[in-house]
Amino acid sequence: MIGRITGIIVSKVAPDVLVDVQGVGYEVLVSLGTFFDLPEVAEAVTLHTHFVVREDAQLLFGFSSLQERSLFRTLIKVNGVGPKMALGILSGMTAGEFAHAIRTNDVATLVKLPGVGKKTAERLVIEMRDRLDNIDVTVNANVSDKRPDIQQEAESALIALGYKPQDAAKMISRAEGDQITSAEQLIRAALKSMVAK
């Protein structure tokens, strides 16, 4: 299967990245954490990948680190968690924050993630507790703020990750501040505000 790709970024609109690998364009779905780590368009990138074949689609998921891919693969083994929900979870919090929520039985934080209801959150806590030994539990407390004109791009990215339009709009408005200069910073701040609440 496709375990890793190296190529040139043709375009990137969260959560989609198009990577040209010697003339073949691969559409890759990435978490926001990976998206923020990507180099600029026309620059080279290497992504660790997970290939999903379904009846109606073939999907390639990409990750900037083996740790993130490993967590993704562990998440999709949990009953009721598909690849898109797993990507939403990884977009809503870092691997360390997720591990911390699992180890402290923090169902309230997990429920704030897109598509995660109370039963799924409880199942995650039970099934993931013993599978997190190789994940760093350091929680990154780095919180950013937000600034104008990038709201629509940030909102679209949140909707693509599974948040309802009205919820995405509320998250964006809560994250507003004076020091934001990009959609990337705004999305980070919006997601942090959900996890911190």
Residue pairs with C-beta under 8 A, 6 or more apart in sequence:
1 51
2 26
2 49
2 51
2 60
3 48
3 49
4 46
4 47
4 48
4 49
5 19
5 21
5 26
5 28
5 46
5 47
5 49
5 60
5 62
6 21
6 44
6 45
6 46
6 47
7 19
7 20
7 21
7 22
7 26
7 44
7 45
8 19
8 20
8 42
8 43
8 44
8 45
9 17
9 18
9 19
9 20
9 38
9 39
9 40
9 41
9 42
9 43
9 44
9 45
10 18
10 19
10 20
10 25
10 41
11 17
11 18
11 41
12 18
12 35
12 38
12 41
13 156
13 157
14 30
14 32
14 35
14 157
14 160
14 161
14 187
15 29
15 30
15 31
15 32
15 35
15 87
15 91
15 157
15 160
15 161
16 27
16 28
16 29
16 30
16 160
17 27
17 28
17 29
17 30
17 35
17 38
17 45
17 47
17 62
18 25
18 26
18 27
18 28
19 25
19 26
19 28
19 45
19 47
19 62
20 26
26 60
27 60
28 47
28 49
28 60
28 61
28 62
29 59
29 60
29 61
29 62
29 84
29 87
30 38
30 47
30 61
30 62
30 63
30 64
30 87
31 63
31 68
31 72
31 87
31 90
31 91
32 90
32 91
32 157
32 161
32 187
32 188
32 191
33 64
33 68
33 90
33 91
33 94
34 47
34 62
34 63
34 64
34 68
35 184
36 184
36 188
37 64
38 45
38 64
39 45
47 62
47 63
47 64
48 62
48 63
48 64
48 65
48 66
48 68
48 69
49 60
49 61
49 62
49 63
49 69
50 60
50 61
50 63
50 69
50 72
50 73
50 83
51 58
51 59
51 60
51 61
52 58
52 59
52 60
52 61
52 83
59 83
61 72
61 83
61 87
63 69
63 72
67 95
67 134
67 135
67 136
68 90
68 95
70 134
70 135
71 90
71 95
71 98
71 135
72 83
72 86
72 87
72 90
74 128
74 131
74 132
75 81
75 85
75 86
75 89
75 90
75 124
75 128
76 82
76 83
76 86
77 127
78 123
78 124
78 127
78 128
79 123
79 127
80 119
80 120
80 123
81 89
81 120
81 124
84 115
84 162
85 114
85 115
85 116
85 120
85 162
87 161
88 113
88 114
88 115
88 116
88 161
88 162
89 98
89 113
89 116
90 98
91 114
91 161
91 191
92 112
92 113
92 114
92 161
92 191
92 194
92 195
93 101
93 109
93 113
93 191
93 195
94 139
94 140
95 135
95 136
96 135
96 136
96 137
96 138
96 139
96 140
97 139
97 140
97 195
98 135
99 132
99 135
99 136
99 137
100 106
100 137
100 139
101 109
101 110
102 124
102 125
102 128
102 129
102 132
103 129
103 132
103 137
105 125
107 118
107 121
107 122
107 125
109 195
110 116
110 120
110 121
110 124
110 125
111 117
111 118
111 121
112 194
112 195
112 197
113 194
114 161
114 162
114 163
115 162
116 124
143 189
143 192
143 196
144 177
144 179
144 180
144 185
144 188
144 189
144 192
145 175
145 176
145 177
145 178
145 179
145 180
145 185
145 189
146 154
146 172
146 175
146 176
146 177
146 179
146 180
146 185
146 186
146 189
146 190
147 176
147 177
147 178
147 179
147 180
147 181
147 185
147 186
150 180
150 182
150 183
150 186
151 172
151 186
153 183
154 172
154 183
154 186
154 187
154 190
155 165
155 168
155 169
155 172
157 183
157 187
158 167
158 168
158 171
158 172
158 187
158 190
158 191
159 165
159 168
163 171
168 190
171 190
171 191
171 193
171 194
172 186
172 190
174 190
174 193
175 186
175 189
175 190
175 192
175 193
177 189
180 186
180 189
